[in-house]
Amino acid sequence: MKSIYRICLLLFPASFLLCGCSRHKSPEPIQTEAAPVQTEIGGYVSSTVETAAPAESETDSAVLPIPQAPPETTGSSEAAASVYIGSNGSFLSYPLEMEGDVITPDFLIASMASLTGWNLDLASSVTGEDESSLTVCFSPSCSLFSGLPQTANASFPVYSDQQFCAEILDSICYTLQSNFSDEDGNMLSVYFCTVDENGAEIPIELPRLDVTIPSGEPYQHFPSAF
């Protein structure tokens, strides 16, 4: 009996130590990285480590809108208009700068006068019986009757009175047709006239050139070549 009692006394401290060790055992570290995975790149096998993606928070999971840039503007709303200077089917184009979007025949003729220095005074505003015709009525002070003014722009040389008159009528006619003919290709009819002492419309007569421009017929070209 004494021997059994001694054995129990010896075993009891050992069991207590074993229990104490198991109670205070440090926890094993949590594995945050996955085991290496072999991947094949270009015929070679390499080891990569896959890491777990961090958990999304409530703020991260919300999809925020991406700010969009404002649409680009196309610049100014200038109307596309040009005047044409020349004669006998040969013209040079001169684009005009405009702030509005309305083009009128009077504006085009005034712009041509400003560009060339010619006197293109009108007896009245340009009118038309319909959308396919316009009538230009010159004042007696116009350069057609008074000749080339001294203020004429040297960039538009004049070599004869006949060439000068032809260039005035041809340029105005072609400018109006280019800016006001319809989209179907129907050419605008342009009529020229002047006024007498009473303000009545009459044909354009140029006695010095022996030329008459009928007021009741659409203008085609200057009557005589130069």
C-alpha positions as CSV (number, residue, x, y, z in Angstrom):
1,M,0.0,0.0,0.0
2,K,2.8,2.4,0.8
3,S,4.4,1.8,-2.6
4,I,1.1,2.5,-4.4
5,Y,0.6,5.7,-2.4
6,R,4.1,6.9,-3.3
7,I,3.5,6.3,-7.0
8,C,0.3,8.4,-6.9
9,L,2.1,11.2,-5.2
10,L,4.7,11.1,-8.0
11,L,2.1,11.0,-10.8
12,F,0.0,13.8,-9.5
13,P,2.5,16.7,-9.9
14,A,3.4,15.4,-13.4
15,S,-0.3,15.4,-14.5
16,F,-0.7,18.9,-13.0
17,L,2.3,20.2,-15.1
18,L,0.9,18.6,-18.2
19,C,-2.5,20.2,-17.7
20,G,-1.0,23.6,-17.0
21,C,1.0,23.5,-20.1
22,S,-2.0,22.7,-22.2
23,R,-4.0,25.5,-20.7
24,H,-1.3,28.2,-21.3
25,K,-0.4,27.0,-24.8
26,S,0.1,30.0,-27.2
27,P,-2.3,30.0,-30.1
28,E,-0.9,29.2,-33.5
29,P,-0.6,32.2,-35.9
30,I,-3.3,32.6,-38.5
31,Q,-2.1,31.9,-42.0
32,T,-2.8,35.0,-44.1
33,E,-1.0,33.8,-47.2
34,A,-2.0,30.9,-49.3
35,A,0.3,28.2,-50.2
36,P,2.6,28.8,-53.2
37,V,1.0,27.9,-56.5
38,Q,3.1,26.8,-59.4
39,T,2.4,28.6,-62.7
40,E,3.9,28.1,-66.1
41,I,5.2,31.3,-67.8
42,G,6.9,31.0,-71.1
43,G,7.7,27.3,-70.7
44,Y,9.2,27.9,-67.2
45,V,7.5,26.9,-64.0
46,S,7.5,29.5,-61.3
47,S,6.0,29.8,-57.8
48,T,3.7,32.6,-57.0
49,V,1.9,33.4,-53.7
50,E,-1.8,34.2,-53.9
51,T,-2.9,36.7,-51.3
52,A,-6.4,37.1,-50.2
53,A,-8.0,40.4,-51.2
54,P,-8.9,42.6,-48.3
55,A,-12.5,42.7,-47.3
56,E,-14.5,45.6,-48.7
57,S,-15.9,48.1,-46.3
58,E,-19.3,49.7,-46.6
59,T,-17.8,52.9,-48.1
60,D,-15.6,51.0,-50.5
61,S,-18.4,48.9,-51.9
62,A,-20.4,52.0,-52.9
63,V,-19.8,52.9,-56.6
64,L,-19.2,56.6,-56.9
65,P,-20.0,58.3,-60.2
66,I,-17.1,59.3,-62.4
67,P,-17.2,63.0,-63.2
68,Q,-17.7,63.6,-66.9
69,A,-16.1,66.4,-68.8
70,P,-18.5,69.0,-70.3
71,P,-19.3,68.6,-74.0
72,E,-17.0,70.6,-76.2
73,T,-18.5,73.6,-77.9
74,T,-18.0,74.3,-81.6
75,G,-16.9,77.8,-81.1
76,S,-18.7,80.9,-82.5
77,S,-21.9,80.8,-84.4
78,E,-20.5,82.9,-87.3
79,A,-22.4,82.6,-90.5
80,A,-20.5,81.3,-93.5
81,A,-20.6,84.0,-96.2
82,S,-18.2,85.3,-98.8
83,V,-18.0,88.0,-101.5
84,Y,-16.5,87.2,-104.9
85,I,-14.5,89.7,-106.9
86,G,-13.8,89.1,-110.6
87,S,-15.4,89.0,-114.0
88,N,-16.0,86.8,-117.0
89,G,-16.2,83.6,-114.9
90,S,-13.0,84.1,-113.0
91,F,-13.5,85.1,-109.3
92,L,-11.6,85.3,-106.0
93,S,-13.4,84.5,-102.8
94,Y,-13.2,86.7,-99.7
95,P,-14.8,85.2,-96.6
96,L,-16.6,87.6,-94.3
97,E,-16.5,87.7,-90.5
98,M,-20.0,88.0,-89.0
99,E,-21.4,88.1,-85.5
100,G,-25.0,87.2,-86.3
101,D,-26.5,84.4,-88.3
102,V,-28.5,86.5,-90.9
103,I,-27.0,87.3,-94.3
104,T,-28.7,89.9,-96.4
105,P,-27.9,91.0,-100.0
106,D,-27.5,94.6,-98.8
107,F,-24.8,93.4,-96.3
108,L,-22.9,91.5,-99.0
109,I,-22.9,94.5,-101.3
110,A,-21.8,96.9,-98.5
111,S,-19.0,94.4,-97.6
112,M,-17.9,94.3,-101.2
113,A,-17.8,98.1,-101.3
114,S,-15.8,98.3,-98.0
115,L,-13.3,95.7,-99.3
116,T,-12.7,97.2,-102.7
117,G,-13.2,100.9,-102.0
118,W,-15.8,101.1,-104.9
119,N,-18.9,103.2,-104.5
120,L,-21.8,100.7,-104.7
121,D,-24.5,102.9,-103.4
122,L,-28.0,101.6,-103.7
123,A,-31.2,103.6,-104.5
124,S,-33.2,101.1,-102.3
125,S,-32.7,97.8,-100.5
126,V,-32.4,94.7,-102.6
127,T,-35.7,93.1,-103.2
128,G,-37.1,90.0,-104.8
129,E,-40.5,89.0,-106.2
130,D,-39.9,85.5,-105.0
131,E,-37.1,83.3,-103.5
132,S,-35.6,82.7,-106.9
133,S,-34.9,86.3,-107.9
134,L,-33.4,89.5,-106.6
135,T,-33.3,93.1,-108.0
136,V,-30.4,95.4,-107.3
137,C,-31.2,99.1,-107.9
138,F,-28.1,101.3,-108.0
139,S,-28.1,105.0,-107.0
140,P,-26.9,107.5,-109.7
141,S,-23.9,108.1,-107.4
142,C,-22.6,104.5,-107.9
143,S,-19.2,104.0,-109.5
144,L,-21.0,102.5,-112.5
145,F,-21.9,106.1,-113.5
146,S,-19.3,108.2,-111.7
147,G,-16.2,106.1,-112.5
148,L,-13.4,104.6,-110.4
149,P,-13.2,106.5,-107.1
150,Q,-9.8,107.7,-105.7
151,T,-10.4,105.7,-102.6
152,A,-10.3,102.4,-104.5
153,N,-8.2,99.6,-103.1
154,A,-5.0,99.1,-105.1
155,S,-5.3,95.3,-104.5
156,F,-8.1,95.3,-107.1
157,P,-6.5,96.9,-110.1
158,V,-8.6,98.4,-112.9
159,Y,-7.2,98.6,-116.4
160,S,-10.2,100.1,-118.2
161,D,-13.6,101.6,-117.6
162,Q,-15.2,98.7,-119.4
163,Q,-13.4,96.2,-117.3
164,F,-14.4,98.1,-114.2
165,C,-18.1,98.2,-114.9
166,A,-18.1,94.6,-115.9
167,E,-16.4,93.6,-112.7
168,I,-18.9,95.5,-110.6
169,L,-21.9,93.8,-112.1
170,D,-20.3,90.3,-112.5
171,S,-19.0,90.4,-108.9
172,I,-22.4,91.4,-107.4
173,C,-24.3,88.9,-109.5
174,Y,-22.0,86.0,-108.7
175,T,-21.8,86.9,-105.0
176,L,-25.6,86.9,-104.6
177,Q,-26.0,83.7,-106.6
178,S,-23.3,81.9,-104.5
179,N,-25.0,82.9,-101.2
180,F,-28.6,82.7,-102.0
181,S,-29.2,80.0,-104.6
182,D,-31.3,77.1,-103.2
183,E,-29.9,73.8,-102.2
184,D,-31.4,72.1,-105.3
185,G,-29.0,73.9,-107.5
186,N,-31.6,76.3,-109.0
187,M,-29.6,79.4,-109.9
188,L,-30.8,82.7,-108.5
189,S,-31.9,85.3,-111.1
190,V,-30.4,88.7,-110.5
191,Y,-31.8,91.9,-112.1
192,F,-30.0,95.3,-112.2
193,C,-31.5,98.7,-112.6
194,T,-31.2,102.3,-111.5
195,V,-33.6,105.2,-110.9
196,D,-34.5,108.4,-112.8
197,E,-35.0,111.8,-111.3
198,N,-38.4,110.8,-110.1
199,G,-37.2,107.7,-108.4
200,A,-38.7,105.3,-111.0
201,E,-36.7,102.2,-111.9
202,I,-35.1,102.3,-115.3
203,P,-32.5,100.2,-117.2
204,I,-28.8,101.0,-116.6
205,E,-27.4,103.0,-119.5
206,L,-23.7,103.6,-119.9
207,P,-23.4,105.9,-123.0
208,R,-19.6,106.2,-122.7
209,L,-19.4,102.4,-123.3
210,D,-22.4,102.2,-125.6
211,V,-23.9,99.6,-123.2
212,T,-27.4,99.2,-121.8
213,I,-28.3,96.7,-119.1
214,P,-32.0,95.8,-119.4
215,S,-33.9,96.0,-116.1
216,G,-36.5,93.4,-117.1
217,E,-34.1,90.6,-118.0
218,P,-31.9,88.5,-115.6
219,Y,-28.3,89.5,-115.8
220,Q,-26.1,87.0,-117.7
221,H,-22.8,88.8,-118.4
222,F,-21.6,92.2,-119.4
223,P,-22.8,92.9,-122.9
224,S,-19.5,93.4,-124.7
225,A,-16.1,91.7,-124.1
226,F,-13.1,93.7,-123.1
